[in-house]
Amino acid sequence: MNCHVEGCERPKLATKDYCSAHQRRFVKLGTPTGYKRERVPGPVDGTCSLPDCSDKHEAKGYCRTHYVRWKRWGDPYAGRERNMEARECGIEGCSNQAIKRGWCGKHYQRWRKKGDPEYERPINPRPDRGPCHICDCHRPHKGYGLCDTHLWRYKQWGDPYWAGRWEAPNVCNIEGCETVIDRQGLCKLHMQRKARFGDPLHEPDRQPDTCTVEGCDKTTVARGWCGTHYTRWSMWGDVHTVRKHPGYNDDDTCLVEHCPRQPSSLGYCSVHYQRLVRHGDPEKKLALTYDREQPSFVYVIQLPDLDALKVGIGAVVRRNNRLAQFTRHGWETIAQFHGDGVQVAVAELAALHYLRDDLGLQPWLNEETMPQTSRGGWTETVQLSEVPVPDLLRVIQSAMAEARLDD
């Protein structure tokens, strides 16, 4: 069936007498044939159009208050009485303004909670407890025989006489040591001695000032040797061996012309053999980390949160800066030494020999605990608190100086 409005040929709704359009008008305006009322322009001065109201105009010529009343009841003056005179509370002797039931807020809440607007809370006076038990303190005691001040001190520090905050000692527990605490009440030096020797008072044998190798007067780095002889011992097991490759005579040299190094494999030294394996040409020089011509660096970094130290190498010209990746994941740079590829490779090997063979330290992190920079970097990590960092840096510097060879 069609809509009951004359001239409308649209079908009516299932349960209504009008179509959807006329039904909306009927619900909103009260007649199915009515249209939206014309928009009433707001007042020129931007205030409410009522003569006794100067509030800001909101809609339909009214302020927000009168517009809400007009929209809800059809009359801007509907609702609460206008200009209602303020009345005092109905309780005798109370001059506060009445809010509900002819009472002020205080008496109304008493009626709501206690059933009596004139309810008065009984006051129970405390018996005299006497003065504080602390000598020369005449303040009344609050609890445990103490006044407020001494009771607070007793609860805070366990002593009613203590008037300052307890501070933990910040120096080493070893008698005579004034160094700041690192861990377990010990400074870093005594903590390292406890970790390595089991006794924080252990005094290691003092190394000689100069190298113990006959004829060498360089400064001692480790095991009584200078950096040069220590590097030779860590790499080849003998402080007097410069290069040692089984299968070749001491006077053999690399097959590459003008290369003075001893052969390592297939008649080539380690540098040219790596070039042969990677590029098929032992004399081909590319921008690689271990290339003689490539600027590289060896770095020492730490991660205090995990008590980890790491040694590694990188190339200067590479876009993917490995050291920057570690830095973004919380690693802190301790030292960075620049050189060519050979120097850097030898220095890293000497550092790892010092950490693994001399100090006996194993990898500290693994694939799960290593930060998400690269899963392969955990093999060069050790426990930071077990490493004498200055000695490690001297080993690296000496190894780089020893590996400075000409092509």
C-alpha positions as CSV (number, residue, x, y, z in Angstrom):
1,M,0.0,0.0,0.0
2,N,1.0,3.5,-0.6
3,C,1.7,6.3,1.9
4,H,-1.4,7.9,3.4
5,V,-0.2,11.4,2.5
6,E,-2.1,12.7,-0.5
7,G,-0.1,12.7,-3.6
8,C,2.7,10.4,-2.3
9,E,3.1,7.2,-4.2
10,R,5.9,5.7,-2.2
11,P,5.0,2.5,-0.3
12,K,4.3,2.9,3.4
13,L,6.3,1.2,6.1
14,A,5.2,-2.2,7.3
15,T,3.9,-1.0,10.7
16,K,3.3,2.7,10.0
17,D,0.9,4.7,7.9
18,Y,3.5,6.8,6.1
19,C,6.6,6.2,3.9
20,S,10.0,6.6,5.4
21,A,10.3,10.3,4.5
22,H,6.9,11.3,5.9
23,Q,7.3,9.1,8.9
24,R,10.6,11.0,9.8
25,R,8.7,14.3,9.5
26,F,5.9,13.1,11.6
27,V,8.2,11.9,14.4
28,K,10.3,15.1,14.3
29,L,7.8,17.8,13.6
30,G,4.5,16.2,14.6
31,T,3.0,16.3,11.1
32,P,3.9,14.2,8.0
33,T,3.6,17.2,5.7
34,G,5.7,19.6,7.7
35,Y,9.1,20.8,6.6
36,K,12.2,21.9,8.4
37,R,11.7,25.2,10.1
38,E,13.4,28.2,8.6
39,R,16.7,29.0,10.1
40,V,16.4,31.9,12.5
41,P,19.3,34.3,12.0
42,G,21.3,35.0,15.2
43,P,21.3,38.5,16.8
44,V,23.7,41.1,15.4
45,D,25.5,41.7,18.7
46,G,26.1,37.9,19.2
47,T,24.2,37.7,22.5
48,C,21.0,36.0,23.5
49,S,17.8,37.6,22.0
50,L,15.9,37.5,25.3
51,P,15.7,41.0,26.9
52,D,17.0,40.0,30.3
53,C,19.9,37.8,29.1
54,S,23.3,38.9,27.8
55,D,25.0,35.5,27.5
56,K,26.7,34.5,24.2
57,H,24.4,33.4,21.4
58,E,24.3,29.6,20.8
59,A,21.5,28.8,18.4
60,K,17.9,29.9,17.3
61,G,18.6,33.4,18.8
62,Y,19.2,32.0,22.3
63,C,22.1,31.4,24.5
64,R,23.0,27.9,25.5
65,T,20.8,27.8,28.6
66,H,17.7,29.2,26.9
67,Y,18.3,27.1,23.8
68,V,18.4,23.9,25.8
69,R,15.2,24.9,27.6
70,W,13.5,25.7,24.3
71,K,14.6,22.5,22.7
72,R,13.5,20.4,25.7
73,W,10.2,22.0,26.7
74,G,9.4,24.4,23.8
75,D,9.8,27.5,26.0
76,P,13.1,29.3,26.7
77,Y,11.7,30.3,30.1
78,A,10.6,26.8,31.1
79,G,12.3,24.7,33.8
80,R,13.6,26.2,37.1
81,E,12.0,29.4,38.2
82,R,13.8,32.5,37.1
83,N,15.3,35.0,39.6
84,M,14.7,32.6,42.4
85,E,15.6,34.4,45.6
86,A,18.3,32.7,47.7
87,R,16.9,31.1,50.9
88,E,18.7,30.3,54.1
89,C,18.9,26.9,55.6
90,G,15.8,25.9,57.5
91,I,17.8,24.7,60.6
92,E,17.7,27.3,63.3
93,G,21.0,29.2,63.7
94,C,22.4,28.2,60.2
95,S,22.8,31.0,57.7
96,N,24.1,28.9,54.8
97,Q,22.1,28.9,51.6
98,A,19.5,26.2,51.2
99,I,20.2,23.7,48.4
100,K,17.8,20.7,48.9
101,R,14.8,20.1,51.1
102,G,15.2,23.6,52.5
103,W,18.6,22.7,54.1
104,C,22.1,23.6,53.3
105,G,24.6,21.0,52.0
106,K,25.9,20.2,55.5
107,H,22.5,19.5,57.1
108,Y,21.2,17.8,54.0
109,Q,24.2,15.3,54.1
110,R,23.6,14.7,57.8
111,W,19.9,13.9,57.0
112,R,20.9,11.7,54.1
113,K,23.5,9.7,56.1
114,K,22.1,9.7,59.6
115,G,18.4,10.5,59.1
116,D,18.6,13.7,61.2
117,P,19.7,17.0,59.8
118,E,20.7,18.2,63.3
119,Y,22.8,15.2,64.0
120,E,26.0,16.1,65.8
121,R,29.0,13.7,65.9
122,P,30.0,12.9,69.4
123,I,33.4,14.0,70.5
124,N,35.4,11.4,72.6
125,P,38.2,13.2,74.4
126,R,41.4,11.3,74.7
127,P,42.8,10.7,78.1
128,D,46.0,12.5,79.0
129,R,48.9,10.3,77.9
130,G,51.7,12.3,79.4
131,P,54.9,13.8,77.8
132,C,57.3,12.1,75.4
133,H,59.7,9.6,77.1
134,I,62.7,11.1,75.4
135,C,64.8,13.2,77.9
136,D,64.2,17.0,77.6
137,C,61.2,16.5,75.2
138,H,58.0,17.9,76.7
139,R,55.7,17.3,73.7
140,P,52.8,15.0,74.3
141,H,53.4,11.4,73.3
142,K,51.5,9.8,70.4
143,G,52.5,6.2,70.5
144,Y,55.1,3.9,72.0
145,G,55.7,6.6,74.6
146,L,57.1,8.9,71.9
147,C,55.9,12.2,70.4
148,D,55.3,12.7,66.7
149,T,58.9,13.6,65.8
150,H,60.6,10.8,67.8
151,L,58.0,8.2,66.7
152,W,58.6,9.1,63.1
153,R,62.4,8.7,63.5
154,Y,61.8,5.4,65.3
155,K,59.7,4.0,62.4
156,Q,61.9,5.4,59.7
157,W,65.4,4.4,61.0
158,G,64.7,2.3,64.1
159,D,66.2,4.9,66.4
160,P,64.2,7.8,67.9
161,Y,67.4,9.8,68.3
162,W,68.6,9.6,64.7
163,A,67.8,12.9,62.9
164,G,69.3,12.3,59.5
165,R,68.8,9.9,56.6
166,W,71.1,6.8,56.6
167,E,73.6,6.8,53.7
168,A,75.4,3.8,52.5
169,P,79.2,3.9,52.4
170,N,80.5,4.8,49.0
171,V,84.1,3.7,49.3
172,C,85.7,0.2,49.1
173,N,85.4,-2.0,52.2
174,I,89.2,-2.9,52.1
175,E,91.0,-1.0,54.8
176,G,93.1,1.8,53.5
177,C,91.3,1.9,50.1
178,E,89.4,5.1,49.4
179,T,88.2,4.1,45.9
180,V,84.5,4.3,45.1
181,I,82.6,1.0,45.3
182,D,82.0,-0.9,42.1
183,R,80.2,-4.1,43.2
184,Q,79.8,-6.2,46.4
185,G,81.3,-3.4,48.5
186,L,84.6,-3.5,46.6
187,C,86.2,-1.2,44.2
188,K,86.9,-2.3,40.6
189,L,90.6,-3.3,41.4
190,H,89.8,-5.5,44.4
191,M,86.7,-6.9,42.6
192,Q,88.9,-8.1,39.7
193,R,91.4,-9.6,42.1
194,K,88.6,-11.4,43.9
195,A,87.2,-12.7,40.6
196,R,90.6,-13.9,39.2
197,F,92.3,-15.1,42.4
198,G,89.5,-15.6,44.9
199,D,91.0,-13.0,47.3
200,P,90.5,-9.2,46.9
201,L,93.8,-8.7,48.9
202,H,95.8,-10.8,46.5
203,E,98.9,-8.9,45.3
204,P,100.0,-10.2,41.8
205,D,103.6,-10.4,41.0
206,R,104.8,-7.1,39.6
207,Q,106.0,-7.2,36.0
208,P,109.4,-5.8,35.2
209,D,109.5,-2.4,33.6
210,T,111.2,-3.6,30.4
211,C,110.9,-6.7,28.3
212,T,112.6,-9.9,29.6
213,V,113.8,-11.0,26.1
214,E,117.5,-10.5,25.8
215,G,118.5,-7.4,23.9
216,C,115.0,-5.8,24.1
217,D,114.5,-2.7,26.1
218,K,110.8,-2.0,25.2
219,T,108.1,-1.5,27.9
220,T,106.5,-4.6,29.3
221,V,102.9,-5.3,28.3
222,A,102.1,-8.8,29.4
223,R,103.8,-12.0,30.8
224,G,107.1,-9.9,31.1
225,W,107.3,-9.3,27.4
226,C,106.8,-6.2,25.3
227,G,104.0,-6.0,22.8
228,T,106.1,-7.3,19.9
229,H,107.3,-10.4,21.7
230,Y,104.0,-11.1,23.4
231,T,102.3,-10.9,20.0
232,R,104.7,-13.4,18.5
233,W,104.2,-15.7,21.4
234,S,100.4,-15.5,21.3
235,M,100.3,-16.0,17.5
236,W,103.1,-18.6,17.0
237,G,104.0,-19.8,20.5
238,D,107.6,-18.4,20.5
239,V,108.7,-14.9,21.2
240,H,111.6,-15.2,18.7
241,T,109.5,-16.5,15.8
242,V,108.5,-13.8,13.4
243,R,106.6,-16.0,10.9
244,K,106.0,-19.7,11.2
245,H,104.2,-21.7,8.5
246,P,104.7,-25.5,8.4
247,G,105.8,-26.9,5.1
248,Y,108.0,-23.9,4.1
249,N,111.6,-23.1,4.7
250,D,112.6,-20.0,6.7
251,D,114.0,-18.3,3.6
252,D,110.9,-18.9,1.4
253,T,108.9,-15.9,0.4
254,C,105.5,-15.3,-1.2
255,L,105.1,-16.1,-4.9
256,V,103.9,-12.6,-5.5
257,E,106.8,-10.5,-6.8
258,H,108.4,-8.1,-4.3
259,C,106.4,-9.6,-1.3
260,P,108.8,-10.4,1.6
261,R,106.3,-12.4,3.6
262,Q,106.6,-16.1,4.3
263,P,104.2,-18.4,2.4
264,S,101.0,-19.4,4.2
265,S,99.3,-21.6,1.6
266,L,99.8,-22.6,-2.0
267,G,103.0,-20.6,-2.0
268,Y,101.3,-17.3,-1.1
269,C,101.4,-15.3,2.1
270,S,98.2,-14.9,4.1
271,V,97.3,-11.5,2.5
272,H,97.7,-12.7,-1.1
273,Y,96.2,-16.1,-0.4
274,Q,93.0,-14.4,0.9
275,R,92.9,-12.4,-2.4
276,L,93.3,-15.6,-4.4
277,V,90.5,-17.3,-2.5
278,R,88.0,-14.4,-2.7
279,H,88.7,-13.0,-6.2
280,G,90.8,-15.6,-8.0
281,D,93.7,-13.2,-8.3
282,P,96.3,-12.9,-5.5
283,E,97.4,-9.4,-6.7
284,K,93.9,-8.0,-7.0
285,K,93.3,-5.2,-4.4
286,L,89.7,-4.3,-3.5
287,A,88.2,-2.3,-0.7
288,L,88.0,-5.2,1.8
289,T,88.5,-5.2,5.5
290,Y,91.6,-7.3,5.3
291,D,93.1,-5.7,2.3
292,R,96.5,-3.9,2.8
293,E,95.2,-0.8,1.0
294,Q,91.9,-0.6,2.8
295,P,91.6,1.8,5.8
296,S,90.2,-0.3,8.7
297,F,90.0,-0.1,12.4
298,V,89.9,-2.4,15.5
299,Y,87.5,-1.4,18.2
300,V,86.9,-2.3,21.9
301,I,83.4,-1.8,23.1
302,Q,81.5,-2.6,26.3
303,L,77.9,-3.2,27.4
304,P,77.7,-2.5,31.2
305,D,74.2,-3.8,31.5
306,L,75.3,-7.3,30.6
307,D,78.9,-6.9,32.0
308,A,80.2,-7.7,28.5
309,L,83.2,-6.6,26.5
310,K,83.8,-7.2,22.8
311,V,86.7,-6.8,20.3
312,G,86.0,-6.4,16.6
313,I,87.2,-4.9,13.4
314,G,85.5,-2.9,10.6
315,A,86.2,-1.1,7.4
316,V,86.1,2.7,7.2
317,V,84.6,3.0,3.8
318,R,81.8,0.5,4.1
319,R,78.3,1.9,4.2
320,N,77.1,-0.7,6.7
321,N,79.1,0.6,9.7
322,R,79.2,-2.4,12.1
323,L,80.4,-0.3,15.1
324,A,77.4,2.1,14.6
325,Q,75.1,-0.9,14.7
326,F,76.4,-1.9,18.1
327,T,76.3,1.7,19.4
328,R,72.6,1.9,18.6
329,H,71.9,-1.2,20.7
330,G,73.6,0.2,23.9
331,W,77.3,-0.7,23.4
332,E,79.8,2.0,24.5
333,T,83.1,2.5,22.7
334,I,86.2,2.1,24.9
335,A,88.9,2.6,22.2
336,Q,89.2,2.6,18.5
337,F,92.6,2.1,16.6
338,H,92.9,2.8,12.9
339,G,95.3,1.1,10.4
340,D,95.3,-1.0,7.3
341,G,93.7,-4.4,6.9
342,V,96.8,-6.4,7.9
343,Q,97.4,-4.4,11.1
344,V,93.8,-4.6,12.1
345,A,93.5,-8.4,11.5
346,V,96.7,-9.1,13.4
347,A,95.6,-6.8,16.3
348,E,92.3,-8.5,16.6
349,L,94.0,-12.0,16.6
350,A,96.4,-10.8,19.3
351,A,93.7,-9.4,21.5
352,L,91.7,-12.7,21.3
353,H,94.8,-14.7,22.1
354,Y,95.3,-12.5,25.2
355,L,91.7,-12.8,26.3
356,R,91.3,-16.6,25.6
357,D,94.8,-18.0,26.3
358,D,96.4,-15.7,28.8
359,L,93.3,-14.7,30.9
360,G,91.4,-17.9,30.2
361,L,88.1,-16.2,29.4
362,Q,85.4,-17.9,27.4
363,P,82.7,-16.2,25.3
364,W,80.4,-14.3,27.8
365,L,77.3,-13.9,25.5
366,N,75.6,-16.4,23.2
367,E,73.2,-16.2,20.3
368,E,70.2,-15.6,22.6
369,T,71.7,-13.0,24.9
370,M,73.6,-11.0,22.2
371,P,71.7,-7.8,21.3
372,Q,70.0,-7.9,18.0
373,T,72.7,-6.3,15.9
374,S,74.2,-9.5,14.5
375,R,74.0,-13.0,15.8
376,G,77.6,-13.7,14.9
377,G,79.3,-11.1,17.2
378,W,79.0,-13.1,20.4
379,T,82.1,-15.2,19.8
380,E,84.4,-12.1,20.5
381,T,82.7,-11.2,23.8
382,V,84.2,-11.7,27.3
383,Q,83.1,-10.7,30.8
384,L,83.9,-7.1,31.3
385,S,84.8,-7.3,35.0
386,E,87.4,-9.9,34.3
387,V,89.4,-7.9,31.8
388,P,92.2,-5.4,32.7
389,V,91.3,-3.0,29.9
390,P,94.5,-0.9,29.9
391,D,96.6,-4.1,29.3
392,L,94.3,-5.2,26.5
393,L,94.7,-1.8,24.8
394,R,98.5,-2.0,25.0
395,V,98.4,-5.5,23.5
396,I,96.4,-4.1,20.5
397,Q,98.7,-1.2,20.0
398,S,101.8,-3.3,20.1
399,A,100.3,-5.9,17.7
400,M,99.5,-3.1,15.2
401,A,103.0,-1.7,15.4
402,E,104.4,-5.2,14.8
403,A,102.2,-5.9,11.8
404,R,103.2,-2.7,10.0
405,L,104.9,-4.3,6.9
406,D,105.4,-3.0,3.4
407,D,104.0,-4.8,0.3
